[in-house]
Every structure is written in structure tokens, then in C-alpha cells.
């Protein structure tokens, strides 16, 4: 059901929270709004099947660049030389960073497009998507040209002591070709997000699958039959990126014609100044978070360069498997952001539905994390020959494999916590937390590099980095009331939420003897729940749990009065 509060629509009850969050615009435009009663409402929590139905397409869509990097690494390692495999590490790092650094574009696009469609503003939603595609294309062209002009210097910096004329030449040839695909890759990720926001997860899935299959076929043809080596792998990746972006743009235009025929066509709608400012205000904090992550991961490669060519080749295989596995946690974070806000109360408070959903998401995160870590560990410890026949490199990969397991086993839970904070727009804490963690992690890697401590020291530092992030985000999620503490009655579903007070003024969810208040103590300024995706970020204040008197019995105050007392 949907209740109107001012001009905002608050999702209160649905069979599937994520589908309601993403497809509310369809029901709104067709006049299918249903008024919910003012009394208590019990939200039905999404099943594991519903969570998987959203998680699956998100995971498939997020594998775009990682699938291509895995294919490149495998083909070059099997049919090329160890020198080419080592050259691939810094070149692929710079190429992938040029795309990943701007992945905030897809987060902002998802939020702005979904919010517009949820209000029934279909034309505006697809115009926003066209604006985002235009911005992505321009940024891609500028980044591609800038990095290409400084490619030699960047590679020399990344290679460090491992720089030799042969390695530098091979890496430079690969990087220059891959940089041509940056504009297409950025347009692809923006188009994927817009399609998902319009409740079309199938088109991105098909486009990613098609791009990966094409990349594999062209890689084998160029590297095995034409003997083009590392440059052939880069050309195969470029061709697949171009085809994939064209498929996604075509799919988005088809979706636009179905829902909003009058909206602007893709790639032909430069944004207005106001739209650009709104986009930047949302994406700005996310950019710094992503920049910090990339600084950490790039420093890992730079630290390994002090340990020689074999260590660099082994590191390339390990990072390829690690980044691929991380997409499971990243997709889980998107699922949390889509489902969690719709389960909160009218003023953003924790409810019985939130607790039940949190239990399911934490259980899924734990299972997915352990399964992903185990699979990645098996691949690196026993399946390294997929990537290279070099026995020395394989031995180094196997010795670092347990550390890969340690880092990945808690990654999904870490991303659950990060997704919960993003769902509540606790961006200030995220930025501050990452800033401190990054300074410590990068400092440690500089010590590893200076003392040439080797590959295992680098991956030990990463495992500790993951552990600190896990503690930061999960503890914060408990403190702000998004997730109940794991060993109290609320986690087991004891208690329930109070109904709305008279006049629809909203409530505080009373659980046992504690009232869980939203961040800042007052909920949304517009009287609605914090949405999974909103037009602009809101900075959370300092939340907390405030004890209240017993809320049961004949002398208990009315719900509205009890909320005021709390």
C-alpha cells in the first residue's frame, strides 16, 4: 500500500520491497495507488527468492569489466609469456581504474532515475538517464585522452623497480588500446543503472553475457590464431566494450519508447546547470569513497613491484580473482540499498520488518561470503594453471591463497554494512571512516614496498583492511539502529512497532523498553521514510537509542505522546 504524506509517497507494505521501490512508478502512473489505514500496518518481508531475484541481475550486470579482465588474464597467461602476464598487471590496473573511479555515475543515475519514476515523472526520469549518458561519454573521452597522454609515466610509476624496456613496451601497447574503450565502458555502466531503475534487469544481463562471450572468442582468435599477444587481448576487450555499450543504449531507448515516448533520446541531452549541480551534490561524497578504495588497491600493485617480476605476475592473477569475487559483495550492497529503506517505519525507525529483513540479509551475506571466499581460494590454490603454466608463479599464488580467503570471507558482510549506511545516507561517517582506514592501510603498504616484504605481506595488509572495514560498518549499522544488536531480543524478532499516532504524525518504533529513533532523532524532513534511492543525499546526525518507560498497560500514553516523550 502507499500512503500520501504531503507530496511524497511512502512505501508501507508490499510483497517485495525491492520491486516496490523500483517499479512504483508503473503503479502510480496507472492510478493503482492504494491508501493505507492510519492504524498499525505489518510489512511483509521479502523472501529469499525475492532477494535473489534482485541480487542475481545486479551481480551479472556488475561483472562487465571483471569478466573481460579475467578473460584477458587467462588467455594471455596461457598462450602468452610470463613477461606479458606481468605487463598486464599495471596496464589493466590503470585501464580498470579509469572506469571504476567514475562508478559513482551509475550509483547517482540509479538514484535519480528511480526517484523520478517513483513520482510518476517518466519523461524526467529518462531525460536524467540521457543526461547521465552524455556526462559519462564526455568524462570518458577526457579521461581516455588524459591518461593516454601520460601513459608511459603512469606505467613507469606503477612498475617501479620492475620497469624494463620489454615490460614497459608490452604494458604500453595494451593500455593505449584499452583506453579507447573507457567512454564506451562508462556509458555502459550508466545505461545498466538506468535500465535497472526502470525495472528492466534482463537487458543488462543479456548485454553483459553477450559482451563476455564475444570477448572470449576474440581473445582466443587474436592471441592463439593471429599471435597478437597482449595487444590482441586489448583489441578483443575494446571490441566487446563497444558492442556491449551499443546494445545497452539500444535497450534503454526501447525502454524509453515504452514508458516515456516524449523523453529525450539517449546521448543527445546535455544536462542543465541545475541538473548538473544536483547530480554532483549526490555523487561528490561517493567519488571520494571510491577514490580512496582505488588508492588502496593501486598501492597494493605498486608495493608488489619491489618484489620482482614473478611476484607481479602472481599478484595479477590474485587481484583478478579477488576483484571478480568482490562483485558478489558489491551486488549485495545494492540489494540492501533497494530493500532496507522500504522496510523502515514512517519516520525511518526500525520495525519488526526491518529486523526480519536484516536477519535474512546477514544470513545471506555470511553464506555468500564464505562460499565466494572458498571458491576463490580453490581457484587460486589449485586452479592457478588456468592463468599460467609457470611453476614459480603458481607456487607464489598458492602461498597467498589463504590470505585471499581471509579477505573475501568477510567482504559480503562488510558490504552489507556499507549498503545499510548508504541506505540511510550516512555519507559523512563513510567518508570519515574511509579517510582514517585508508591512511593506515596505505602507510602500511609503503612500509611493505620500502622493505620489499613480498607478496604475502601485501595480502596480509589487505585482509586487515577488510577486517577494519567490517568492524567499522557493522558496528555503525547497529549504533544507528539500522540493524539490531545480534544477541538481543530485537534480533530474534521480539516486540513490535507502535502504530502511527493520530493525525498521521509518525511514530517511534518501540522495541522492548527502548525506542529506536532515526538518525538525527527526527526522521525524514518530509515525513516519509528514507528511500533507498533519493534525489539528494541527507546527512545523518548523531543517532542513538533512548530508553523510555513501559509502553504497555492502561496508563500508557498515546503513541504520539510516547514518541514525544522519547
Secondary structure by P-SEA (a helix, b strand, c coil): ccccccccccccccccaaaaaccaaaaaaaccbbbbcccbbbbbcccaaaaaaaaaaaaaaacaaaaaaaaaaaaaaacccaaaaaaaaaaaaaaaaaaccccaaaaaaaaaaaaaaaacaaaaaaaaaaaaaaaaaaaaaaaaaaaaaaaaaaaaaaacccccaaaaaaaaaaaaaaaaaaaaaaaaaaaaaaaaaaccaaaaaaaaaaaaaaaaaaaaaacccccccaaaaaaaaaaaaaaaaaaaaaaaaaaaaaccccccccccccccaaaaaaaaaaaaaaaaaaaaaaaaaaaaaaaaccccaaaaaaaaaaaaaaaaaaaaaaaaaaaaaacccccccccccccaaaaaaaaaaaaaaaaaaaaaaaaaaaaaacccccccccaaaaaaaaaaaaaaaaaacaaaaaaaaaaaaaaacaaaaaaaaaaaaaaaaaaaaaaaaaacccaaaaaaaaaaaaaaaaaaaaaaaaaaccccccccccccccbbbbcccccccccccccccbbbbccccccccccccccccccbbbbbcbbbbbbbccccccccccaaaaaaac
